């Protein structure tokens, strides 16, 4: 079960990253061309947010129930904080990615309000961009698949 969830979590990261890039690029293009924030822009942001939430849910299941790494860290949290690899998975990876998902969700929520198209594109660039930076900073790149 652990390997299945870990594999899904590893492959889903690529969906998240691709959707993030598409949403941010669409936002940048919309800002620079002063175009309307259209349904396609909204849907890309929505799919990005959904993929982030799905990734977070799978990650939380791994974190709390399945991962031998976090189970080991929970047994002696003080010792885990002294081990950079255990600390990464027990604290840094989860905390920073939860913050990233919150930023993406805020960006999407702000864009549901009746604000100008320019503000919506700006929200997408800022909130999705910050979320992407945080996500990229905490991906374990040594485990690509």
N, C-alpha and C positions, 0 to 999 in steps of 0.2 A: 504494500500500500504506500509506504514511504517513497519508494522509487517512482511510482506512478505520479504521485503528487509533485515530486521534485522535478520530474521530466516535464510535466505540464507547466509548472511554474517557470522552468527554464525557457521553454519555447514561447510561452505567452509574453515573455519580456520583449521579444521581437515585434509582436503585434503592438504592444504599448509604445515602443520606440518609434515605429513607423507612423502610427496614428499621431503621436506627439509631433513629429516632424511635419507631417501634412498639415495639422491644425496650426502650427506656428508659422509655417510658410504661407498658408492661406491668410493668416492674420497680417503678416508682413506685406503681402501683395495687396490686401484690402486697404491697409493703411497708406501705402505708397501711392496707390491708384485712386484712393478716395472712393472706392466702390461701395455698394450697399452690402450689408451683412445679410446674406441670403440663406435660404433653407439648407443648402449644402454646407455652408460654414457652420451652422448650428449643429447639423448632424455629425460632422467630423468631430466637433468638440464633445458631443454626446457620446459617440462611440469611443473616443479617447477616454472620457470619464468612466464609462462602463468597463472598458478593458482594465483601467487602473483599479476599479473596485473589485473586479473579478480576481485580478492578480493579488490584491490585498487579502481577499478572503482565502484564497488558496495558501498564501503565505502565512496567514494567521493559523490555519489548520496545521500547517507544517510546524510552525513555531510552538504552538501550545500542545499538540497531541502526538506528532509523528517524528520530529527531528531528533536523532540521537545527539546532535551537536547541542541543541538548546536544552535537552534533558540533562546532559552532562553539566552544562553551565548552571542550571537551576540547582543542582545538588550542592555546589559550593560556589556561590555567586562571587564571593570575595576573590577566590582563586581565578575565576573566569575573567574578572576585570584586569588581572595581571597578565593574562594570555591574550595577545592582540587578535588572534583568529577567533577565539571563543567570544571575546568582547564584540567583535564585528557582528557576529550573528545574533548574539544575545541582546545587544543594546543598539548598536549603531545602525545596522541594516533595517531593523524593524522601525525604529524611531524616526529616522530620516525619511523612510518611504511612507510612513503614515502622514508625516508633514507634507510630503509631496502630493499625496492623494487629497489631502485637505485643500491645498492650493488649487489643484485642478478642479475640485468640486466648487470652490468659491468662484473661480473663473467662469465655470459653466453657469452657475447660479446667477452671477451678476449679468450674464448675457441673456438671461431670460426676461429681464426687466425691460421696460420701454425706454431705453436710452438710445442715443444716436449710433449709427453704424460705425462711425469712427471710434467711439468709446468701446463698442463691442470688439472691434478688431484689436484695439489697444489692450483690452482685458485679456483677450486670447493670447496675445504675444507675451504679456507680462506674467500672467498666472500660469499658463501652460509652459512658458519658457522657464520660469523659476522651478516649477514642478519637474520638468525634464532635467534641469541641472542637478537637482537633488537626487533624482532617480539615477542619473548617470554616475553620480559620486558614490553610490552605495551598491552598484551592481558588482557581484563577485566575478570579475572578468576572467578569472582562471577557470571558471566553470561555464563555458560558452554553451554547452548543450547538455 
